Amino acid sequence: MAAQIGTSCVVSFKDDAGTPAYQVVAGLRTRALRLNAETVDVTNADSTGAWREILSGVGVRSATITGDGIFTDDTGLEAVRDAFYDQTTRDAKILITGFGTWEGKFKITQLETAADYNGAVTFSMTLESAGVITWTTA
């Protein structure tokens, strides 16, 4: 398998008021996606050799996306800031060019901004899934 290079990663929020349907709000320079599937342990006194048994096909699944980057413009900054302060979930797309797209409802659970003298305003944020997440291969 060839190495995957995430050359471009953007976060878009759904804009119900106009077109396009999704508005790019931020570009991520560094990012990580963590998928989680909690287990349901059904180990009991009859488990062979006292080995743990896990129930198949059940458990809570979640996705966490963390990233550092730059806002595309003031509109993007305002959209992210509003989503954080409102503490509401937003329909979002996270696109990594050449790799694929995650799409679903997310809540911003962490937001940090920084600015160096004579430089771009940067940010760090964490998005937590709040429902079904779909994956589309590039």
A tleap script that builds the chain and sets N, CA, C and O, in Angstrom:
source leaprc.protein.ff14SB
mol = sequence {
  NMET ALA ALA GLN ILE GLY THR SER CYS VAL
  VAL SER PHE LYS ASP ASP ALA GLY THR PRO
  ALA TYR GLN VAL VAL ALA GLY LEU ARG THR
  ARG ALA LEU ARG LEU ASN ALA GLU THR VAL
  ASP VAL THR ASN ALA ASP SER THR GLY ALA
  TRP ARG GLU ILE LEU SER GLY VAL GLY VAL
  ARG SER ALA THR ILE THR GLY ASP GLY ILE
  PHE THR ASP ASP THR GLY LEU GLU ALA VAL
  ARG ASP ALA PHE TYR ASP GLN THR THR ARG
  ASP ALA LYS ILE LEU ILE THR GLY PHE GLY
  THR TRP GLU GLY LYS PHE LYS ILE THR GLN
  LEU GLU THR ALA ALA ASP TYR ASN GLY ALA
  VAL THR PHE SER MET THR LEU GLU SER ALA
  GLY VAL ILE THR TRP THR THR CALA
}
set mol.1.N position { 0.848 -1.177 0.000 }
set mol.1.CA position { 0.000 0.000 0.000 }
set mol.1.C position { 0.892 1.237 0.000 }
set mol.1.O position { 1.843 1.321 0.777 }
set mol.2.N position { 0.590 2.174 -0.852 }
set mol.2.CA position { 1.351 3.422 -0.933 }
set mol.2.C position { 0.984 4.328 0.236 }
set mol.2.O position { -0.143 4.293 0.731 }
set mol.3.N position { 1.929 5.125 0.664 }
set mol.3.CA position { 1.673 6.090 1.731 }
set mol.3.C position { 0.662 7.122 1.250 }
set mol.3.O position { 0.679 7.533 0.090 }
set mol.4.N position { -0.213 7.530 2.151 }
set mol.4.CA position { -1.213 8.541 1.830 }
set mol.4.C position { -0.700 9.899 2.291 }
set mol.4.O position { -0.243 10.036 3.426 }
set mol.5.N position { -0.770 10.883 1.440 }
set mol.5.CA position { -0.347 12.232 1.775 }
set mol.5.C position { -1.577 13.117 1.838 }
set mol.5.O position { -2.264 13.315 0.836 }
set mol.6.N position { -1.851 13.646 3.021 }
set mol.6.CA position { -2.982 14.554 3.188 }
set mol.6.C position { -2.554 15.968 2.895 }
set mol.6.O position { -2.325 16.755 3.814 }
set mol.7.N position { -2.446 16.298 1.632 }
set mol.7.CA position { -1.916 17.598 1.250 }
set mol.7.C position { -2.835 18.747 1.609 }
set mol.7.O position { -2.374 19.858 1.874 }
set mol.8.N position { -4.123 18.487 1.619 }
set mol.8.CA position { -5.074 19.546 1.893 }
set mol.8.C position { -6.198 18.975 2.734 }
set mol.8.O position { -6.754 17.927 2.407 }
set mol.9.N position { -6.531 19.658 3.814 }
set mol.9.CA position { -7.638 19.229 4.660 }
set mol.9.C position { -8.459 20.453 5.013 }
set mol.9.O position { -7.937 21.433 5.544 }
set mol.10.N position { -9.758 20.391 4.712 }
set mol.10.CA position { -10.626 21.525 5.011 }
set mol.10.C position { -11.844 21.059 5.797 }
set mol.10.O position { -12.321 19.934 5.648 }
set mol.11.N position { -12.329 21.968 6.642 }
set mol.11.CA position { -13.538 21.741 7.423 }
set mol.11.C position { -14.613 22.656 6.861 }
set mol.11.O position { -14.390 23.855 6.697 }
set mol.12.N position { -15.772 22.096 6.568 }
set mol.12.CA position { -16.901 22.868 6.045 }
set mol.12.C position { -18.110 22.642 6.931 }
set mol.12.O position { -18.338 21.531 7.409 }
set mol.13.N position { -18.886 23.698 7.149 }
set mol.13.CA position { -20.154 23.607 7.869 }
set mol.13.C position { -21.283 23.806 6.883 }
set mol.13.O position { -21.157 24.573 5.929 }
set mol.14.N position { -22.394 23.112 7.115 }
set mol.14.CA position { -23.567 23.264 6.258 }
set mol.14.C position { -24.172 24.644 6.466 }
set mol.14.O position { -24.314 25.116 7.594 }
set mol.15.N position { -24.521 25.273 5.362 }
set mol.15.CA position { -25.146 26.589 5.385 }
set mol.15.C position { -26.559 26.447 4.864 }
set mol.15.O position { -26.778 26.443 3.652 }
set mol.16.N position { -27.529 26.330 5.773 }
set mol.16.CA position { -28.920 26.120 5.368 }
set mol.16.C position { -29.526 27.338 4.679 }
set mol.16.O position { -30.543 27.227 3.995 }
set mol.17.N position { -28.901 28.501 4.860 }
set mol.17.CA position { -29.496 29.734 4.350 }
set mol.17.C position { -29.146 30.024 2.898 }
set mol.17.O position { -29.813 30.843 2.266 }
set mol.18.N position { -28.143 29.391 2.360 }
set mol.18.CA position { -27.757 29.765 1.002 }
set mol.18.C position { -26.979 28.684 0.297 }
set mol.18.O position { -26.949 27.532 0.730 }
set mol.19.N position { -26.350 29.068 -0.793 }
set mol.19.CA position { -25.533 28.136 -1.543 }
set mol.19.C position { -24.107 28.662 -1.536 }
set mol.19.O position { -23.924 29.878 -1.469 }
set mol.20.N position { -23.118 27.838 -1.598 }
set mol.20.CA position { -23.225 26.380 -1.700 }
set mol.20.C position { -23.735 25.767 -0.401 }
set mol.20.O position { -23.798 26.431 0.634 }
set mol.21.N position { -24.093 24.499 -0.474 }
set mol.21.CA position { -24.682 23.823 0.680 }
set mol.21.C position { -23.718 23.787 1.865 }
set mol.21.O position { -24.152 23.857 3.014 }
set mol.22.N position { -22.434 23.680 1.602 }
set mol.22.CA position { -21.423 23.698 2.661 }
set mol.22.C position { -20.483 24.872 2.440 }
set mol.22.O position { -20.127 25.198 1.308 }
set mol.23.N position { -20.087 25.504 3.542 }
set mol.23.CA position { -19.170 26.643 3.500 }
set mol.23.C position { -17.855 26.225 4.158 }
set mol.23.O position { -17.855 25.756 5.296 }
set mol.24.N position { -16.747 26.391 3.457 }
set mol.24.CA position { -15.435 26.095 4.041 }
set mol.24.C position { -15.177 27.096 5.152 }
set mol.24.O position { -15.277 28.304 4.940 }
set mol.25.N position { -14.842 26.592 6.350 }
set mol.25.CA position { -14.600 27.479 7.490 }
set mol.25.C position { -13.149 27.473 7.944 }
set mol.25.O position { -12.694 28.434 8.563 }
set mol.26.N position { -12.409 26.395 7.645 }
set mol.26.CA position { -11.032 26.336 8.129 }
set mol.26.C position { -10.223 25.345 7.316 }
set mol.26.O position { -10.741 24.355 6.800 }
set mol.27.N position { -8.948 25.640 7.219 }
set mol.27.CA position { -7.994 24.713 6.639 }
set mol.27.C position { -7.133 24.153 7.762 }
set mol.27.O position { -6.649 24.903 8.609 }
set mol.28.N position { -6.941 22.831 7.774 }
set mol.28.CA position { -6.140 22.201 8.817 }
set mol.28.C position { -4.755 21.862 8.277 }
set mol.28.O position { -4.623 21.176 7.263 }
set mol.29.N position { -3.730 22.347 8.961 }
set mol.29.CA position { -2.357 22.022 8.570 }
set mol.29.C position { -1.919 20.710 9.194 }
set mol.29.O position { -1.241 19.908 8.552 }
set mol.30.N position { -2.304 20.490 10.441 }
set mol.30.CA position { -2.065 19.200 11.089 }
set mol.30.C position { -3.400 18.696 11.580 }
set mol.30.O position { -4.247 19.486 11.997 }
set mol.31.N position { -3.601 17.398 11.539 }
set mol.31.CA position { -4.879 16.853 11.957 }
set mol.31.C position { -4.725 15.385 12.327 }
set mol.31.O position { -3.790 14.698 11.914 }
set mol.32.N position { -5.688 14.941 13.127 }
set mol.32.CA position { -5.759 13.531 13.512 }
set mol.32.C position { -7.224 13.154 13.604 }
set mol.32.O position { -8.052 13.931 14.079 }
set mol.33.N position { -7.530 11.965 13.148 }
set mol.33.CA position { -8.888 11.438 13.242 }
set mol.33.C position { -8.814 10.187 14.096 }
set mol.33.O position { -8.031 9.278 13.822 }
set mol.34.N position { -9.632 10.149 15.128 }
set mol.34.CA position { -9.669 8.997 16.020 }
set mol.34.C position { -11.077 8.407 15.963 }
set mol.34.O position { -12.054 9.074 16.304 }
set mol.35.N position { -11.170 7.152 15.530 }
set mol.35.CA position { -12.435 6.437 15.518 }
set mol.35.C position { -12.444 5.496 16.717 }
set mol.35.O position { -11.439 4.849 17.012 }
set mol.36.N position { -13.571 5.422 17.402 }
set mol.36.CA position { -13.657 4.614 18.605 }
set mol.36.C position { -14.882 3.713 18.521 }
set mol.36.O position { -15.939 4.133 18.049 }
set mol.37.N position { -14.737 2.483 18.977 }
set mol.37.CA position { -15.858 1.547 19.072 }
set mol.37.C position { -15.767 0.887 20.436 }
set mol.37.O position { -14.976 -0.033 20.645 }
set mol.38.N position { -16.586 1.367 21.359 }
set mol.38.CA position { -16.586 0.791 22.704 }
set mol.38.C position { -17.095 -0.643 22.633 }
set mol.38.O position { -17.895 -0.992 21.765 }
set mol.39.N position { -16.624 -1.452 23.547 }
set mol.39.CA position { -17.033 -2.847 23.571 }
set mol.39.C position { -18.051 -3.100 24.673 }
set mol.39.O position { -18.151 -2.347 25.642 }
set mol.40.N position { -18.800 -4.179 24.498 }
set mol.40.CA position { -19.721 -4.643 25.529 }
set mol.40.C position { -19.185 -5.999 25.991 }
set mol.40.O position { -19.257 -6.992 25.268 }
set mol.41.N position { -18.655 -6.016 27.194 }
set mol.41.CA position { -18.039 -7.214 27.769 }
set mol.41.C position { -19.129 -8.130 28.313 }
set mol.41.O position { -19.902 -7.725 29.181 }
set mol.42.N position { -19.198 -9.358 27.812 }
set mol.42.CA position { -20.199 -10.327 28.262 }
set mol.42.C position { -19.531 -11.541 28.918 }
set mol.42.O position { -20.119 -12.620 28.988 }
set mol.43.N position { -18.296 -11.351 29.397 }
set mol.43.CA position { -17.581 -12.425 30.073 }
set mol.43.C position { -18.363 -12.850 31.306 }
set mol.43.O position { -18.888 -12.016 32.045 }
set mol.44.N position { -18.432 -14.171 31.518 }
set mol.44.CA position { -19.151 -14.693 32.684 }
set mol.44.C position { -18.455 -15.944 33.192 }
set mol.44.O position { -17.414 -16.337 32.666 }
set mol.45.N position { -19.025 -16.567 34.205 }
set mol.45.CA position { -18.413 -17.741 34.828 }
set mol.45.C position { -18.255 -18.897 33.847 }
set mol.45.O position { -17.403 -19.760 34.060 }
set mol.46.N position { -19.047 -18.942 32.785 }
set mol.46.CA position { -18.967 -20.022 31.799 }
set mol.46.C position { -18.036 -19.704 30.628 }
set mol.46.O position { -17.913 -20.515 29.710 }
set mol.47.N position { -17.389 -18.557 30.641 }
set mol.47.CA position { -16.482 -18.188 29.545 }
set mol.47.C position { -15.280 -19.130 29.541 }
set mol.47.O position { -14.645 -19.337 30.575 }
set mol.48.N position { -14.974 -19.694 28.390 }
set mol.48.CA position { -13.912 -20.670 28.255 }
set mol.48.C position { -12.580 -20.101 28.723 }
set mol.48.O position { -12.110 -19.078 28.226 }
set mol.49.N position { -11.984 -20.789 29.691 }
set mol.49.CA position { -10.670 -20.391 30.198 }
set mol.49.C position { -10.664 -19.022 30.837 }
set mol.49.O position { -9.595 -18.442 31.025 }
set mol.50.N position { -11.807 -18.495 31.173 }
set mol.50.CA position { -11.959 -17.157 31.751 }
set mol.50.C position { -11.448 -16.061 30.806 }
set mol.50.O position { -11.059 -14.977 31.241 }
set mol.51.N position { -11.460 -16.371 29.503 }
set mol.51.CA position { -11.091 -15.366 28.513 }
set mol.51.C position { -12.252 -14.402 28.328 }
set mol.51.O position { -13.420 -14.790 28.362 }
set mol.52.N position { -11.908 -13.162 28.135 }
set mol.52.CA position { -12.923 -12.133 27.920 }
set mol.52.C position { -13.715 -12.438 26.651 }
set mol.52.O position { -13.165 -12.887 25.645 }
set mol.53.N position { -15.010 -12.184 26.724 }
set mol.53.CA position { -15.882 -12.309 25.560 }
set mol.53.C position { -16.511 -10.948 25.303 }
set mol.53.O position { -16.960 -10.268 26.225 }
set mol.54.N position { -16.535 -10.566 24.028 }
set mol.54.CA position { -17.100 -9.278 23.632 }
set mol.54.C position { -18.274 -9.534 22.709 }
set mol.54.O position { -18.181 -10.313 21.760 }
set mol.55.N position { -19.380 -8.867 23.000 }
set mol.55.CA position { -20.573 -9.007 22.190 }
set mol.55.C position { -20.344 -8.361 20.829 }
set mol.55.O position { -19.906 -7.214 20.746 }
set mol.56.N position { -20.635 -9.087 19.783 }
set mol.56.CA position { -20.411 -8.612 18.427 }
set mol.56.C position { -21.545 -7.707 17.950 }
set mol.56.O position { -22.712 -7.950 18.259 }
set mol.57.N position { -21.200 -6.669 17.202 }
set mol.57.CA position { -22.185 -5.834 16.537 }
set mol.57.C position { -22.850 -4.771 17.391 }
set mol.57.O position { -23.805 -4.137 16.943 }
set mol.58.N position { -22.371 -4.557 18.611 }
set mol.58.CA position { -22.962 -3.537 19.476 }
set mol.58.C position { -21.858 -2.681 20.102 }
set mol.58.O position { -20.678 -3.024 20.032 }
set mol.59.N position { -22.251 -1.586 20.704 }
set mol.59.CA position { -21.313 -0.675 21.362 }
set mol.59.C position { -21.438 0.710 20.778 }
set mol.59.O position { -21.974 0.893 19.685 }
set mol.60.N position { -20.948 1.671 21.503 }
set mol.60.CA position { -21.022 3.066 21.074 }
set mol.60.C position { -19.828 3.373 20.173 }
set mol.60.O position { -18.680 3.103 20.526 }
set mol.61.N position { -20.124 3.945 18.997 }
set mol.61.CA position { -19.064 4.366 18.073 }
set mol.61.C position { -18.994 5.879 18.076 }
set mol.61.O position { -20.010 6.559 18.228 }
set mol.62.N position { -17.783 6.406 17.907 }
set mol.62.CA position { -17.605 7.858 17.873 }
set mol.62.C position { -16.395 8.207 17.028 }
set mol.62.O position { -15.547 7.365 16.731 }
set mol.63.N position { -16.341 9.481 16.648 }
set mol.63.CA position { -15.205 10.011 15.899 }
set mol.63.C position { -14.773 11.320 16.547 }
set mol.63.O position { -15.607 12.142 16.929 }
set mol.64.N position { -13.472 11.502 16.664 }
set mol.64.CA position { -12.898 12.736 17.182 }
set mol.64.C position { -11.886 13.235 16.166 }
set mol.64.O position { -11.012 12.487 15.729 }
set mol.65.N position { -12.007 14.486 15.795 }
set mol.65.CA position { -11.067 15.097 14.852 }
set mol.65.C position { -10.407 16.268 15.550 }
set mol.65.O position { -11.085 17.160 16.059 }
set mol.66.N position { -9.087 16.266 15.574 }
set mol.66.CA position { -8.341 17.379 16.138 }
set mol.66.C position { -7.466 17.956 15.043 }
set mol.66.O position { -7.006 17.235 14.158 }
set mol.67.N position { -7.242 19.246 15.106 }
set mol.67.CA position { -6.397 19.855 14.093 }
set mol.67.C position { -5.965 21.254 14.452 }
set mol.67.O position { -6.593 21.943 15.255 }
set mol.68.N position { -4.880 21.650 13.837 }
set mol.68.CA position { -4.343 23.001 13.939 }
set mol.68.C position { -4.328 23.574 12.540 }
set mol.68.O position { -4.058 22.860 11.573 }
set mol.69.N position { -4.615 24.855 12.427 }
set mol.69.CA position { -4.599 25.436 11.095 }
set mol.69.C position { -4.851 26.920 11.096 }
set mol.69.O position { -4.573 27.632 12.061 }
set mol.70.N position { -5.393 27.363 9.964 }
set mol.70.CA position { -5.703 28.774 9.778 }
set mol.70.C position { -7.144 28.885 9.309 }
set mol.70.O position { -7.662 27.996 8.635 }
set mol.71.N position { -7.784 29.992 9.675 }
set mol.71.CA position { -9.129 30.243 9.182 }
set mol.71.C position { -9.038 30.772 7.765 }
set mol.71.O position { -8.121 31.522 7.429 }
set mol.72.N position { -10.001 30.374 6.928 }
set mol.72.CA position { -9.984 30.797 5.532 }
set mol.72.C position { -10.303 32.280 5.400 }
set mol.72.O position { -9.814 32.944 4.486 }
set mol.73.N position { -11.128 32.804 6.316 }
set mol.73.CA position { -11.488 34.222 6.298 }
set mol.73.C position { -12.243 34.535 7.579 }
set mol.73.O position { -12.419 33.654 8.420 }
set mol.74.N position { -12.691 35.775 7.743 }
set mol.74.CA position { -13.431 36.162 8.944 }
set mol.74.C position { -14.739 35.381 9.079 }
set mol.74.O position { -15.180 35.088 10.190 }
set mol.75.N position { -15.357 35.044 7.944 }
set mol.75.CA position { -16.610 34.291 7.981 }
set mol.75.C position { -16.379 32.915 8.600 }
set mol.75.O position { -17.187 32.442 9.398 }
set mol.76.N position { -15.276 32.282 8.229 }
set mol.76.CA position { -14.938 30.982 8.804 }
set mol.76.C position { -14.682 31.074 10.297 }
set mol.76.O position { -15.163 30.245 11.069 }
set mol.77.N position { -13.924 32.085 10.701 }
set mol.77.CA position { -13.648 32.315 12.120 }
set mol.77.C position { -14.950 32.500 12.889 }
set mol.77.O position { -15.131 31.911 13.954 }
set mol.78.N position { -15.850 33.308 12.361 }
set mol.78.CA position { -17.128 33.562 13.027 }
set mol.78.C position { -17.978 32.302 13.109 }
set mol.78.O position { -18.626 32.066 14.128 }
set mol.79.N position { -17.989 31.488 12.059 }
set mol.79.CA position { -18.788 30.261 12.056 }
set mol.79.C position { -18.287 29.281 13.118 }
set mol.79.O position { -19.082 28.672 13.834 }
set mol.80.N position { -16.966 29.136 13.214 }
set mol.80.CA position { -16.388 28.235 14.214 }
set mol.80.C position { -16.617 28.783 15.616 }
set mol.80.O position { -17.008 28.043 16.519 }
set mol.81.N position { -16.377 30.061 15.795 }
set mol.81.CA position { -16.573 30.690 17.106 }
set mol.81.C position { -18.032 30.574 17.546 }
set mol.81.O position { -18.303 30.239 18.699 }
set mol.82.N position { -18.983 30.851 16.633 }
set mol.82.CA position { -20.401 30.741 16.969 }
set mol.82.C position { -20.777 29.308 17.344 }
set mol.82.O position { -21.519 29.090 18.302 }
set mol.83.N position { -20.269 28.340 16.595 }
set mol.83.CA position { -20.567 26.934 16.896 }
set mol.83.C position { -20.045 26.562 18.271 }
set mol.83.O position { -20.693 25.813 19.002 }
set mol.84.N position { -18.874 27.081 18.629 }
set mol.84.CA position { -18.324 26.783 19.951 }
set mol.84.C position { -19.153 27.432 21.056 }
set mol.84.O position { -19.544 26.765 22.013 }
set mol.85.N position { -19.422 28.730 20.925 }
set mol.85.CA position { -20.163 29.432 21.977 }
set mol.85.C position { -21.607 28.964 22.097 }
set mol.85.O position { -22.153 28.923 23.200 }
set mol.86.N position { -22.239 28.607 20.966 }
set mol.86.CA position { -23.614 28.108 21.000 }
set mol.86.C position { -23.681 26.697 21.585 }
set mol.86.O position { -24.723 26.268 22.079 }
set mol.87.N position { -22.543 25.976 21.521 }
set mol.87.CA position { -22.459 24.579 21.947 }
set mol.87.C position { -23.503 23.709 21.254 }
set mol.87.O position { -24.079 22.800 21.850 }
set mol.88.N position { -23.730 24.016 19.972 }
set mol.88.CA position { -24.659 23.238 19.162 }
set mol.88.C position { -23.878 22.331 18.223 }
set mol.88.O position { -22.700 22.560 17.947 }
set mol.89.N position { -24.551 21.308 17.742 }
set mol.89.CA position { -23.922 20.452 16.743 }
set mol.89.C position { -24.135 21.082 15.372 }
set mol.89.O position { -25.134 21.760 15.132 }
set mol.90.N position { -23.191 20.851 14.490 }
set mol.90.CA position { -23.266 21.377 13.123 }
set mol.90.C position { -23.059 20.243 12.136 }
set mol.90.O position { -22.250 19.343 12.362 }
set mol.91.N position { -23.808 20.300 11.031 }
set mol.91.CA position { -23.528 19.383 9.933 }
set mol.91.C position { -22.192 19.814 9.352 }
set mol.91.O position { -22.011 20.974 8.984 }
set mol.92.N position { -21.255 18.871 9.270 }
set mol.92.CA position { -19.911 19.221 8.829 }
set mol.92.C position { -19.363 18.173 7.870 }
set mol.92.O position { -19.759 17.007 7.884 }
set mol.93.N position { -18.437 18.636 7.037 }
set mol.93.CA position { -17.653 17.773 6.157 }
set mol.93.C position { -16.196 18.038 6.458 }
set mol.93.O position { -15.776 19.190 6.567 }
set mol.94.N position { -15.423 16.973 6.592 }
set mol.94.CA position { -13.986 17.103 6.756 }
set mol.94.C position { -13.365 16.367 5.573 }
set mol.94.O position { -13.452 15.143 5.473 }
set mol.95.N position { -12.743 17.124 4.687 }
set mol.95.CA position { -12.198 16.590 3.436 }
set mol.95.C position { -10.679 16.573 3.493 }
set mol.95.O position { -10.044 17.593 3.761 }
set mol.96.N position { -10.105 15.407 3.238 }
set mol.96.CA position { -8.662 15.303 3.028 }
set mol.96.C position { -8.483 14.947 1.564 }
set mol.96.O position { -8.831 13.847 1.135 }
set mol.97.N position { -7.936 15.887 0.797 }
set mol.97.CA position { -7.774 15.716 -0.643 }
set mol.97.C position { -6.992 14.438 -0.940 }
set mol.97.O position { -5.943 14.182 -0.348 }
set mol.98.N position { -7.519 13.647 -1.861 }
set mol.98.CA position { -6.856 12.431 -2.273 }
set mol.98.C position { -7.095 11.253 -1.335 }
set mol.98.O position { -6.645 10.142 -1.616 }
set mol.99.N position { -7.794 11.476 -0.229 }
set mol.99.CA position { -8.027 10.414 0.747 }
set mol.99.C position { -9.516 10.142 0.915 }
set mol.99.O position { -9.969 9.013 0.730 }
set mol.100.N position { -10.283 11.181 1.267 }
set mol.100.CA position { -11.715 11.001 1.409 }
set mol.100.C position { -12.365 12.062 2.269 }
set mol.100.O position { -11.731 13.036 2.674 }
set mol.101.N position { -13.664 11.852 2.543 }
set mol.101.CA position { -14.465 12.822 3.281 }
set mol.101.C position { -15.260 12.139 4.383 }
set mol.101.O position { -15.900 11.113 4.155 }
set mol.102.N position { -15.213 12.717 5.580 }
set mol.102.CA position { -16.091 12.319 6.679 }
set mol.102.C position { -17.196 13.353 6.740 }
set mol.102.O position { -16.939 14.552 6.626 }
set mol.103.N position { -18.433 12.890 6.919 }
set mol.103.CA position { -19.558 13.815 6.947 }
set mol.103.C position { -20.546 13.390 8.026 }
set mol.103.O position { -20.851 12.207 8.176 }
set mol.104.N position { -21.040 14.372 8.775 }
set mol.104.CA position { -22.017 14.101 9.819 }
set mol.104.C position { -22.140 15.288 10.755 }
set mol.104.O position { -21.650 16.379 10.463 }
set mol.105.N position { -22.795 15.068 11.872 }
set mol.105.CA position { -22.950 16.122 12.874 }
set mol.105.C position { -21.763 16.085 13.823 }
set mol.105.O position { -21.351 15.026 14.296 }
set mol.106.N position { -21.215 17.288 14.093 }
set mol.106.CA position { -20.079 17.420 15.004 }
set mol.106.C position { -20.311 18.590 15.946 }
set mol.106.O position { -21.019 19.543 15.620 }
set mol.107.N position { -19.700 18.498 17.115 }
set mol.107.CA position { -19.709 19.584 18.091 }
set mol.107.C position { -18.264 19.969 18.365 }
set mol.107.O position { -17.406 19.107 18.561 }
set mol.108.N position { -18.002 21.273 18.378 }
set mol.108.CA position { -16.657 21.752 18.716 }
set mol.108.C position { -16.532 21.726 20.235 }
set mol.108.O position { -17.251 22.437 20.937 }
set mol.109.N position { -15.616 20.903 20.737 }
set mol.109.CA position { -15.459 20.758 22.181 }
set mol.109.C position { -14.216 21.463 22.718 }
set mol.109.O position { -14.049 21.593 23.930 }
set mol.110.N position { -13.353 21.913 21.829 }
set mol.110.CA position { -12.147 22.639 22.239 }
set mol.110.C position { -11.789 23.607 21.130 }
set mol.110.O position { -11.800 23.240 19.955 }
set mol.111.N position { -11.470 24.847 21.494 }
set mol.111.CA position { -11.061 25.862 20.527 }
set mol.111.C position { -10.017 26.757 21.165 }
set mol.111.O position { -10.231 27.313 22.242 }
set mol.112.N position { -8.897 26.888 20.497 }
set mol.112.CA position { -7.809 27.749 20.966 }
set mol.112.C position { -7.301 28.549 19.779 }
set mol.112.O position { -7.098 28.002 18.696 }
set mol.113.N position { -7.096 29.845 19.982 }
set mol.113.CA position { -6.542 30.679 18.914 }
set mol.113.C position { -5.254 31.319 19.399 }
set mol.113.O position { -5.049 31.526 20.595 }
set mol.114.N position { -4.394 31.626 18.442 }
set mol.114.CA position { -3.123 32.271 18.753 }
set mol.114.C position { -2.747 33.160 17.573 }
set mol.114.O position { -3.180 32.937 16.443 }
set mol.115.N position { -1.934 34.168 17.861 }
set mol.115.CA position { -1.483 35.061 16.798 }
set mol.115.C position { -0.073 35.536 17.116 }
set mol.115.O position { 0.197 36.055 18.199 }
set mol.116.N position { 0.809 35.351 16.161 }
set mol.116.CA position { 2.157 35.887 16.274 }
set mol.116.C position { 2.174 37.266 15.641 }
set mol.116.O position { 1.393 37.557 14.735 }
set mol.117.N position { 3.067 38.105 16.125 }
set mol.117.CA position { 3.207 39.431 15.547 }
set mol.117.C position { 3.476 39.294 14.054 }
set mol.117.O position { 4.362 38.545 13.643 }
set mol.118.N position { 2.714 40.016 13.247 }
set mol.118.CA position { 2.891 40.061 11.807 }
set mol.118.C position { 2.688 38.705 11.134 }
set mol.118.O position { 3.300 38.410 10.108 }
set mol.119.N position { 1.817 37.882 11.728 }
set mol.119.CA position { 1.547 36.566 11.159 }
set mol.119.C position { 0.067 36.266 11.153 }
set mol.119.O position { -0.742 37.057 11.638 }
set mol.120.N position { -0.279 35.130 10.607 }
set mol.120.CA position { -1.679 34.718 10.512 }
set mol.120.C position { -2.191 34.272 11.881 }
set mol.120.O position { -1.434 33.781 12.717 }
set mol.121.N position { -3.490 34.455 12.085 }
set mol.121.CA position { -4.136 33.915 13.271 }
set mol.121.C position { -4.278 32.413 13.065 }
set mol.121.O position { -4.824 31.967 12.056 }
set mol.122.N position { -3.786 31.641 14.021 }
set mol.122.CA position { -3.867 30.188 13.942 }
set mol.122.C position { -4.852 29.680 14.989 }
set mol.122.O position { -5.246 30.418 15.893 }
set mol.123.N position { -5.241 28.433 14.864 }
set mol.123.CA position { -6.173 27.857 15.818 }
set mol.123.C position { -5.882 26.385 16.011 }
set mol.123.O position { -5.187 25.747 15.220 }
set mol.124.N position { -6.432 25.877 17.078 }
set mol.124.CA position { -6.453 24.454 17.364 }
set mol.124.C position { -7.875 24.141 17.789 }
set mol.124.O position { -8.449 24.869 18.599 }
set mol.125.N position { -8.459 23.063 17.257 }
set mol.125.CA position { -9.818 22.720 17.676 }
set mol.125.C position { -10.021 21.219 17.666 }
set mol.125.O position { -9.306 20.469 17.003 }
set mol.126.N position { -11.026 20.810 18.428 }
set mol.126.CA position { -11.435 19.414 18.491 }
set mol.126.C position { -12.913 19.342 18.145 }
set mol.126.O position { -13.729 20.080 18.697 }
set mol.127.N position { -13.247 18.448 17.230 }
set mol.127.CA position { -14.631 18.195 16.834 }
set mol.127.C position { -14.991 16.783 17.282 }
set mol.127.O position { -14.249 15.836 17.019 }
set mol.128.N position { -16.130 16.641 17.960 }
set mol.128.CA position { -16.613 15.336 18.415 }
set mol.128.C position { -17.886 14.986 17.651 }
set mol.128.O position { -18.767 15.828 17.475 }
set mol.129.N position { -17.972 13.747 17.203 }
set mol.129.CA position { -19.160 13.316 16.465 }
set mol.129.C position { -20.379 13.319 17.360 }
set mol.129.O position { -20.291 13.091 18.566 }
set mol.130.N position { -21.535 13.588 16.734 }
set mol.130.CA position { -22.806 13.662 17.465 }
set mol.130.C position { -23.896 12.967 16.668 }
set mol.130.O position { -25.012 13.475 16.553 }
set mol.131.N position { -23.571 11.807 16.119 }
set mol.131.CA position { -24.511 11.065 15.301 }
set mol.131.C position { -23.753 10.203 14.305 }
set mol.131.O position { -22.551 9.981 14.444 }
set mol.132.N position { -24.464 9.727 13.308 }
set mol.132.CA position { -23.871 8.856 12.294 }
set mol.132.C position { -22.854 9.633 11.463 }
set mol.132.O position { -23.121 10.754 11.030 }
set mol.133.N position { -21.701 9.036 11.247 }
set mol.133.CA position { -20.651 9.630 10.407 }
set mol.133.C position { -20.524 8.749 9.165 }
set mol.133.O position { -20.408 7.527 9.262 }
set mol.134.N position { -20.548 9.392 7.998 }
set mol.134.CA position { -20.347 8.640 6.753 }
set mol.134.C position { -18.958 8.925 6.210 }
set mol.134.O position { -18.372 9.981 6.452 }
set mol.135.N position { -18.456 7.957 5.475 }
set mol.135.CA position { -17.139 8.060 4.868 }
set mol.135.C position { -17.281 7.868 3.375 }
set mol.135.O position { -17.928 6.922 2.924 }
set mol.136.N position { -16.682 8.757 2.605 }
set mol.136.CA position { -16.662 8.653 1.161 }
set mol.136.C position { -15.212 8.673 0.712 }
set mol.136.O position { -14.486 9.618 1.017 }
set mol.137.N position { -14.781 7.651 -0.005 }
set mol.137.CA position { -13.417 7.582 -0.508 }
set mol.137.C position { -13.237 8.549 -1.651 }
set mol.137.O position { -14.135 8.730 -2.474 }
set mol.138.N position { -12.056 9.180 -1.703 }
set mol.138.CA position { -11.767 10.141 -2.771 }
set mol.138.C position { -11.713 9.459 -4.119 }
set mol.138.O position { -11.481 10.115 -5.135 }
savepdb mol mol.pdb
quit
